[in-house]
């Protein structure tokens, strides 16, 4: 019965609103048509007062109608009363009632990073915390991320967090119509302080520091960034500071440069860069010199030049995922002296790289290269030139000649996403080799050059969440030397990674 009374009140109020609306329409002093501007029809003062009164009454009635309808909805189950209410309410009432909308609650952005705004800039701090524990079965050049075997019989074990990296990205502003962004990134792989417990006090090392200007099809990069020559690296939680198979088929470096990236269309991109001539010379003045001394590349007064032509496709081989192949070139020079001669030694290289999905769950990436004097990219088993080149048997007092070391090599990695664990488990198998030309390693000084470095690795990485992953890696490296010796070791690494 109470529901019936509420419905009757709604009908009466609606009819009254309709009547008042007609009065308002009839009381307008002049009909306004499309051709008559509203400004040309000023109402009289009496009519204006009456219109105001009617508008106030209508607003009050509309509020009451809404309240009554809400009350009716609360008292009656939706399935049975809503159709009846819609049937009883005249169309005029629906037209007259204003739509009541509650103020929307302020949306809370689900931020996936630490970004914040500062003036006109968007600033994003980020980082990756790495923890690595490891066991080596034999002597290595570097314990926590080894590159080659050395003549030592003692193995070792330990743990490290120095592959951790921190960075900040800045976006904001325009320059010449380009969007401007920058990045600075560092890790703790720059050596150790000269104290007895310094092994766990990794020195900060600059990784990236560049500004990028992006136009529609062209980008300009100024600063320190990855080189365009042979840009890929294997996936690994154990080898983050120095890529897996560096000095074993994986040339790499981050150098100061000015680079242009231009999209040619249809998935093709052309890159060209002028880079600082980093030839891989060990710094003069100690392991951590405070003052920069020029290497052989800087002494040549010639920068490095690199280029790369690549093709990318968003649906590679029907996998629904992106794939890329590229061809890179490198040209540079070193000026080197020994007690007898001073010579310019060319540095050059050609590399092909690939990174694509061969199937929905199978990825393939790698590189192959050849060149000369590529020690700056840790190729040639981190050997660029020979300063005492000559036959092993020479007259006493001979110092030999200067010669660049030619080399060839590459690496490949297969990745597989296990169809279980919600696709969180990924398995990887990889192998690499760096094989310098033995003839370029002959020397009169008795130096036992590394003549080949071969390795393979197996990785398992489980993503516990979007940010936290754990994994393990088994890596084996076999290093041959020019005087016929061979050393090898097994490296077992347990790793954890947290990204923010």
C-alpha positions as CSV (number, residue, x, y, z in Angstrom):
1,X,0.0,0.0,0.0
2,X,2.8,2.3,0.9
3,X,4.4,1.6,-2.5
4,X,1.1,2.6,-4.2
5,X,1.0,5.9,-2.4
6,X,4.6,6.7,-3.5
7,X,3.7,6.0,-7.1
8,X,0.6,8.2,-7.0
9,X,2.7,11.1,-5.6
10,X,5.2,10.7,-8.4
11,X,2.4,10.8,-11.0
12,X,0.8,13.9,-9.5
13,X,4.1,15.8,-9.2
14,X,5.1,14.8,-12.7
15,X,1.8,16.1,-14.1
16,X,2.3,19.4,-12.2
17,X,5.8,19.8,-13.6
18,X,4.4,19.3,-17.1
19,X,1.7,21.9,-16.5
20,X,4.2,24.4,-15.2
21,X,6.4,23.7,-18.2
22,X,3.5,24.6,-20.6
23,X,2.9,27.8,-18.7
24,X,6.6,28.7,-19.0
25,X,6.5,28.1,-22.7
26,X,3.3,30.1,-23.2
27,X,4.5,33.0,-21.1
28,X,7.5,33.6,-23.4
29,X,7.0,37.0,-24.9
30,X,8.1,36.0,-28.3
31,X,8.7,32.7,-30.0
32,X,12.3,32.1,-30.7
33,X,13.0,30.5,-34.0
34,X,16.3,29.3,-35.5
35,X,16.6,32.6,-37.4
36,X,15.9,34.7,-34.4
37,X,19.0,35.3,-32.1
38,X,18.3,34.9,-28.4
39,X,19.9,38.3,-27.7
40,X,17.2,40.0,-29.8
41,X,14.3,38.8,-27.5
42,X,14.8,40.5,-24.1
43,X,12.0,39.4,-21.7
44,X,10.0,42.0,-19.8
45,X,10.7,42.5,-16.1
46,X,7.3,40.9,-15.0
47,X,7.8,37.9,-17.2
48,X,11.4,37.6,-16.0
49,X,10.3,37.5,-12.4
50,X,7.6,34.9,-13.2
51,X,10.1,32.7,-15.1
52,X,12.5,32.7,-12.1
53,X,9.7,31.6,-9.8
54,X,8.7,28.8,-12.1
55,X,12.3,27.6,-12.5
56,X,12.8,27.5,-8.8
57,X,9.5,25.5,-8.3
58,X,10.5,23.1,-11.1
59,X,13.9,22.5,-9.6
60,X,12.3,21.8,-6.2
61,X,9.7,19.4,-7.7
62,X,12.4,17.6,-9.7
63,X,14.4,17.0,-6.6
64,X,11.3,15.6,-4.8
65,X,10.6,13.3,-7.7
66,X,14.1,11.9,-7.7
67,X,13.9,11.4,-3.9
68,X,10.7,9.5,-4.2
69,X,12.0,7.3,-7.0
70,X,15.1,6.5,-5.0
71,X,12.8,5.6,-2.1
72,X,10.7,3.4,-4.2
73,X,13.7,1.6,-5.6
74,X,15.0,0.9,-2.0
75,X,11.6,-0.4,-0.8
76,X,11.0,-2.7,-3.8
77,X,13.1,-5.5,-5.2
78,X,14.6,-4.5,-8.6
79,X,13.4,-7.5,-10.5
80,X,9.7,-6.8,-9.7
81,X,9.3,-3.1,-9.2
82,X,11.6,-1.5,-11.8
83,X,9.5,-2.5,-14.8
84,X,6.3,-1.3,-13.0
85,X,7.8,2.0,-12.1
86,X,8.9,2.6,-15.7
87,X,5.4,1.8,-16.9
88,X,3.7,4.1,-14.5
89,X,6.1,7.0,-14.9
90,X,5.0,9.2,-17.8
91,X,7.5,10.1,-20.5
92,X,7.1,13.7,-19.6
93,X,8.4,13.0,-16.1
94,X,11.5,11.3,-17.5
95,X,12.2,14.3,-19.7
96,X,11.7,16.7,-16.9
97,X,13.8,15.0,-14.3
98,X,17.5,16.0,-14.4
99,X,20.0,13.2,-14.3
100,X,21.6,13.1,-10.9
101,X,25.2,12.0,-10.9
102,X,27.3,11.6,-7.9
103,X,30.7,13.2,-8.0
104,X,33.2,10.6,-9.2
105,X,35.8,9.6,-6.8
106,X,39.3,10.8,-7.8
107,X,40.9,8.0,-9.8
108,X,44.0,6.7,-8.2
109,X,46.7,5.9,-10.8
110,X,48.2,2.5,-10.4
111,X,51.8,3.6,-10.9
112,X,54.2,1.0,-12.2
113,X,57.2,3.1,-11.5
114,X,58.5,5.8,-9.3
115,X,57.8,8.7,-11.7
116,X,57.0,12.1,-10.5
117,X,56.6,15.6,-12.1
118,X,59.0,18.5,-11.3
119,X,58.0,21.6,-13.2
120,X,57.8,20.7,-16.9
121,X,59.8,17.5,-16.4
122,X,58.8,13.9,-15.8
123,X,61.5,12.2,-13.6
124,X,61.6,8.4,-13.2
125,X,64.2,6.9,-10.8
126,X,64.7,3.2,-11.5
127,X,67.1,0.4,-10.6
128,X,67.9,-3.3,-10.5
129,X,69.2,-4.9,-7.4
130,X,71.3,-8.0,-8.2
131,X,72.5,-10.6,-5.7
132,X,74.9,-13.3,-7.0
133,X,76.4,-16.3,-5.2
134,X,78.9,-18.4,-7.2
135,X,81.3,-21.3,-7.2
136,X,84.2,-21.6,-9.6
137,X,86.0,-25.0,-10.2
138,X,89.2,-23.4,-11.4
139,X,91.1,-20.2,-11.9
140,X,89.3,-17.3,-13.7
141,X,90.2,-13.8,-14.7
142,X,87.2,-12.5,-12.7
143,X,85.5,-14.4,-9.9
144,X,81.8,-13.3,-9.9
145,X,81.4,-12.9,-13.7
146,X,84.3,-14.7,-15.3
147,X,85.4,-14.2,-19.0
148,X,88.2,-16.7,-19.5
149,X,90.3,-19.3,-17.7
150,X,93.7,-18.7,-16.3
151,X,96.5,-21.1,-15.3
152,X,95.5,-21.7,-11.7
153,X,94.3,-24.8,-10.0
154,X,92.4,-23.4,-7.1
155,X,88.7,-22.9,-7.3
156,X,86.8,-20.4,-5.3
157,X,83.3,-19.4,-4.0
158,X,81.7,-16.2,-2.9
159,X,78.9,-13.7,-3.3
160,X,78.4,-10.2,-4.7
161,X,75.9,-7.4,-5.1
162,X,78.1,-5.1,-7.2
163,X,76.2,-5.8,-10.4
164,X,73.3,-3.7,-8.9
165,X,72.5,-0.6,-11.0
166,X,70.7,2.6,-10.4
167,X,69.5,5.2,-12.8
168,X,67.1,8.1,-13.5
169,X,65.2,9.1,-16.7
170,X,64.1,12.6,-17.4
171,X,61.5,13.6,-20.0
172,X,60.2,17.0,-20.8
173,X,60.4,19.9,-23.2
174,X,60.8,20.2,-26.9
175,X,63.7,21.3,-29.0
176,X,63.3,21.9,-32.7
177,X,60.0,20.0,-32.7
178,X,61.6,16.9,-31.0
179,X,60.7,15.4,-27.7
180,X,63.7,15.5,-25.3
181,X,64.6,12.8,-22.8
182,X,67.7,11.9,-21.0
183,X,69.1,9.1,-18.9
184,X,71.9,8.6,-16.4
185,X,72.7,5.0,-15.2
186,X,75.5,3.5,-13.1
187,X,76.5,0.3,-11.3
188,X,79.1,-0.7,-8.8
189,X,81.4,-2.6,-11.1
190,X,84.2,0.0,-11.4
191,X,86.7,-1.8,-9.2
192,X,87.5,-1.9,-5.5
193,X,88.9,0.6,-3.0
194,X,92.4,-0.2,-1.8
195,X,91.5,-1.6,1.6
196,X,91.6,-5.1,3.0
197,X,87.8,-5.5,3.0
198,X,87.2,-3.6,-0.3
199,X,86.0,-6.6,-2.2
200,X,82.4,-5.8,-1.1
201,X,82.7,-2.1,-1.6
202,X,82.3,-1.9,-5.4
203,X,83.3,1.5,-6.9
204,X,80.6,3.3,-8.9
205,X,80.9,2.9,-12.7
206,X,79.2,5.0,-15.3
207,X,77.1,3.0,-17.7
208,X,74.8,5.4,-19.5
209,X,74.6,9.2,-19.7
210,X,73.0,10.6,-22.8
211,X,70.3,13.0,-24.1
212,X,67.9,11.8,-26.8
213,X,65.9,13.9,-29.2
214,X,63.0,12.1,-31.0
215,X,61.3,13.4,-34.1
216,X,58.7,11.4,-36.0
217,X,61.3,9.3,-38.0
218,X,64.7,10.5,-36.7
219,X,66.4,10.4,-33.3
220,X,69.6,12.1,-32.2
221,X,71.6,10.6,-29.3
222,X,74.4,12.6,-27.6
223,X,76.3,11.1,-24.8
224,X,77.4,7.6,-23.6
225,X,75.2,4.8,-24.9
226,X,75.5,1.2,-26.2
227,X,77.4,1.0,-29.5
228,X,75.3,0.2,-32.6
229,X,77.9,-2.4,-33.7
230,X,76.8,-5.9,-32.5
231,X,74.2,-4.6,-30.0
232,X,72.8,-7.9,-28.7
233,X,73.7,-9.9,-25.5
234,X,72.5,-13.2,-24.1
235,X,69.9,-13.2,-21.3
236,X,71.5,-13.9,-18.0
237,X,71.0,-13.0,-14.3
238,X,74.6,-14.0,-13.6
239,X,76.2,-11.7,-16.2
240,X,74.6,-8.3,-15.9
241,X,77.6,-5.9,-15.4
242,X,79.6,-7.6,-18.2
243,X,77.5,-9.5,-20.8
244,X,77.7,-13.2,-21.0
245,X,80.4,-14.5,-23.4
246,X,82.2,-11.2,-23.5
247,X,85.7,-12.2,-24.8
248,X,84.1,-15.4,-26.0
249,X,82.2,-14.2,-29.1
250,X,80.2,-11.3,-27.8
251,X,81.7,-7.9,-28.8
252,X,80.2,-5.1,-26.7
253,X,80.8,-1.6,-25.3
254,X,79.2,1.6,-24.1
255,X,81.0,4.7,-25.5
256,X,80.5,8.4,-25.7
257,X,79.0,9.2,-29.1
258,X,76.8,11.3,-31.3
259,X,74.4,9.0,-33.1
260,X,71.5,9.4,-35.6
261,X,68.8,6.8,-35.9
262,X,66.5,7.1,-38.9
263,X,63.5,5.1,-39.7
264,X,63.5,4.3,-43.5
265,X,60.0,2.8,-43.5
266,X,58.7,-0.8,-43.8
267,X,60.5,-1.8,-40.7
268,X,64.0,-0.7,-41.8
269,X,66.2,1.6,-39.7
270,X,69.6,3.1,-40.4
271,X,72.0,4.1,-37.7
272,X,75.2,6.1,-37.9
273,X,77.5,7.2,-35.1
274,X,80.8,9.0,-34.4
275,X,82.2,7.6,-31.2
276,X,85.1,8.1,-28.7
277,X,88.0,5.8,-29.8
278,X,88.0,3.2,-27.0
279,X,90.6,0.7,-28.1
280,X,90.8,-1.4,-24.9
281,X,94.2,-0.1,-23.7
282,X,94.7,-0.5,-20.0
283,X,94.9,2.9,-18.4
284,X,98.3,4.3,-17.5
285,X,99.0,5.3,-13.9
286,X,97.5,2.4,-12.0
287,X,94.2,0.5,-11.9
288,X,92.2,3.5,-10.9
289,X,94.0,6.6,-12.2
290,X,92.5,10.0,-11.2
291,X,93.7,11.7,-14.4
292,X,92.8,10.5,-17.9
293,X,95.7,9.4,-20.1
294,X,95.1,8.8,-23.9
295,X,94.9,5.3,-25.2
296,X,96.1,4.2,-28.6
297,X,92.8,5.2,-30.2
298,X,93.0,8.8,-28.9
299,X,96.6,9.1,-29.9
300,X,95.6,8.3,-33.5
301,X,93.3,11.5,-33.4
302,X,90.7,9.6,-35.3
303,X,87.3,8.8,-33.8
304,X,85.4,5.5,-34.3
305,X,82.8,5.4,-37.0
306,X,80.0,2.8,-36.8
307,X,76.8,2.1,-38.7
308,X,74.0,-0.4,-38.7
309,X,71.1,-1.3,-41.0
310,X,68.4,-3.3,-39.3
311,X,65.0,-4.7,-40.1
312,X,62.2,-5.2,-37.5
313,X,58.8,-6.9,-37.8
314,X,56.1,-7.0,-35.1
315,X,54.9,-10.4,-36.1
316,X,58.1,-12.4,-36.9
317,X,57.4,-15.7,-38.5
318,X,53.8,-15.6,-37.3
319,X,54.8,-15.6,-33.7
320,X,52.9,-12.4,-32.8
321,X,56.1,-11.1,-31.3
322,X,58.8,-8.7,-32.6
323,X,61.9,-9.8,-34.4
324,X,65.0,-7.9,-35.6
325,X,68.0,-8.6,-37.7
326,X,70.9,-6.2,-38.4
327,X,74.2,-5.7,-40.1
328,X,76.7,-3.5,-38.4
329,X,80.1,-2.0,-39.4
330,X,83.0,-0.5,-37.5
331,X,86.0,1.6,-38.5
332,X,88.7,3.0,-36.3
333,X,92.5,3.3,-35.7
334,X,95.2,2.9,-33.1
335,X,98.6,4.5,-33.1
336,X,101.0,2.3,-31.3
337,X,104.7,2.5,-30.5
338,X,107.4,0.0,-29.3
339,X,111.1,0.8,-28.7
340,X,111.7,0.3,-32.4
341,X,108.8,1.5,-34.5
342,X,105.5,3.5,-34.3
343,X,102.7,2.4,-36.5
344,X,99.0,3.1,-37.2
345,X,96.9,-0.1,-36.9
346,X,93.5,-0.1,-38.4
347,X,90.5,-1.2,-36.4
348,X,87.6,-2.6,-38.4
349,X,84.7,-5.0,-38.0
350,X,81.6,-6.4,-39.6
351,X,78.9,-8.1,-37.6
352,X,75.4,-9.6,-38.2
353,X,73.0,-9.8,-35.3
354,X,69.5,-11.3,-34.8
355,X,66.9,-11.4,-32.2
356,X,63.5,-13.0,-33.0
357,X,60.9,-15.7,-32.0
358,X,61.1,-18.8,-34.1
359,X,57.9,-20.0,-32.6
360,X,55.4,-18.9,-29.9
361,X,57.6,-20.1,-27.1
362,X,61.0,-20.4,-28.7
363,X,63.3,-17.4,-29.1
364,X,66.7,-17.2,-30.9
365,X,69.2,-14.4,-30.7
366,X,72.9,-14.0,-31.4
367,X,75.7,-12.4,-33.4
368,X,78.5,-13.4,-35.7
369,X,81.5,-11.1,-36.5
370,X,85.0,-10.8,-37.8
371,X,87.5,-7.9,-37.8
372,X,90.9,-6.6,-36.6
373,X,92.0,-4.7,-33.5
374,X,88.7,-5.1,-31.7
375,X,90.1,-5.3,-28.2
376,X,88.0,-2.2,-27.3
377,X,84.9,-4.4,-27.6
378,X,86.6,-7.3,-25.7
379,X,86.9,-9.3,-28.9
380,X,90.0,-11.2,-29.9
381,X,89.7,-12.6,-26.3
382,X,90.3,-9.0,-25.2
383,X,93.4,-8.6,-27.3
384,X,93.6,-5.9,-30.0
385,X,97.2,-5.8,-31.2
386,X,100.6,-7.4,-30.9
387,X,103.5,-5.0,-30.1
388,X,106.2,-7.6,-30.4
389,X,105.1,-9.4,-33.6
390,X,107.7,-11.7,-35.2
391,X,108.9,-15.2,-35.4
392,X,109.3,-17.1,-32.1
393,X,113.0,-17.5,-32.8
394,X,114.6,-14.1,-33.5
395,X,118.1,-12.7,-33.0
396,X,118.8,-11.6,-29.5
397,X,117.7,-8.1,-28.8
398,X,114.9,-8.1,-31.4
399,X,111.8,-6.2,-30.3
400,X,109.6,-7.2,-33.2
401,X,107.0,-5.3,-35.2
402,X,103.5,-4.0,-34.4
403,X,100.5,-5.8,-35.8
404,X,96.7,-5.8,-35.3
405,X,95.2,-9.1,-34.2
406,X,92.5,-10.4,-36.5
407,X,89.7,-12.4,-35.0
408,X,86.3,-14.0,-35.7
409,X,83.6,-15.4,-33.6
410,X,80.0,-15.2,-32.4
411,X,77.4,-16.6,-30.0
412,X,73.8,-17.9,-30.1
413,X,71.2,-18.4,-27.5
414,X,67.9,-20.3,-27.6
415,X,65.2,-19.4,-25.1
416,X,62.1,-21.5,-24.2
417,X,59.1,-20.4,-22.2
418,X,57.8,-23.4,-20.3
419,X,54.1,-24.0,-20.8
420,X,53.5,-24.2,-17.1
421,X,53.8,-22.0,-14.0
422,X,51.8,-19.3,-15.8
423,X,54.7,-18.8,-18.3
424,X,56.9,-17.6,-15.5
425,X,59.8,-20.1,-16.1
426,X,62.2,-19.5,-19.0
427,X,65.1,-21.8,-19.9
428,X,68.1,-20.7,-22.0
429,X,70.9,-22.6,-23.7
430,X,73.8,-20.6,-25.3
431,X,77.3,-21.0,-26.7
432,X,80.0,-18.7,-27.9
433,X,83.5,-18.6,-29.3
434,X,86.2,-16.0,-30.1
435,X,89.0,-17.3,-32.3
436,X,91.9,-15.0,-33.1
437,X,94.2,-15.8,-36.0
438,X,97.2,-17.6,-34.5
439,X,99.6,-16.1,-37.1
440,X,99.0,-12.6,-35.6
441,X,99.9,-13.8,-32.1
442,X,103.5,-14.8,-32.9
443,X,105.9,-12.7,-30.8
444,X,109.5,-12.3,-29.8
445,X,108.7,-11.3,-26.2
446,X,107.4,-14.7,-25.0
447,X,103.9,-13.5,-24.3
448,X,101.5,-16.3,-24.1
449,X,98.5,-14.8,-26.0
450,X,95.1,-16.3,-25.7
451,X,94.4,-18.1,-29.0
452,X,90.8,-19.2,-28.5
453,X,88.0,-18.9,-25.9
454,X,85.0,-21.2,-26.1
455,X,82.1,-21.5,-23.8
456,X,78.6,-22.7,-23.2
457,X,75.9,-21.9,-20.6
458,X,72.5,-23.1,-19.4
459,X,70.2,-20.7,-17.5
460,X,66.9,-21.1,-15.7
461,X,65.0,-17.9,-14.7
462,X,61.8,-17.9,-12.7
463,X,59.7,-14.7,-12.4
464,X,58.1,-14.8,-9.0
465,X,56.4,-11.5,-9.8
466,X,56.7,-8.8,-12.4
467,X,59.6,-7.3,-10.4
468,X,61.3,-10.2,-8.6
469,X,63.1,-13.1,-10.3
470,X,65.4,-15.8,-9.2
471,X,67.6,-18.0,-11.4
472,X,70.6,-20.2,-11.7
473,X,73.3,-20.5,-14.4
474,X,75.9,-23.1,-15.3
475,X,78.7,-21.8,-17.5
476,X,81.8,-23.5,-18.8
477,X,84.7,-21.8,-20.5
478,X,87.7,-23.3,-22.2
479,X,90.6,-21.1,-23.0
480,X,93.6,-22.0,-25.2
481,X,96.9,-20.2,-25.3
482,X,99.4,-19.8,-28.1
483,X,102.1,-21.9,-26.5
484,X,99.7,-24.9,-26.5
485,X,98.3,-24.8,-23.0
486,X,94.6,-25.0,-22.2
487,X,92.7,-24.0,-19.1
488,X,89.1,-24.4,-18.2
489,X,86.6,-24.0,-15.4
490,X,82.9,-24.5,-14.5
491,X,81.0,-21.5,-13.0
492,X,77.8,-22.1,-11.1
493,X,75.8,-19.0,-10.2
494,X,72.7,-18.5,-8.0
495,X,71.1,-15.1,-8.6
496,X,68.2,-13.0,-7.5
497,X,67.0,-9.8,-9.2
498,X,64.6,-7.1,-8.0
499,X,63.5,-4.3,-10.4
500,X,62.0,-1.0,-9.4
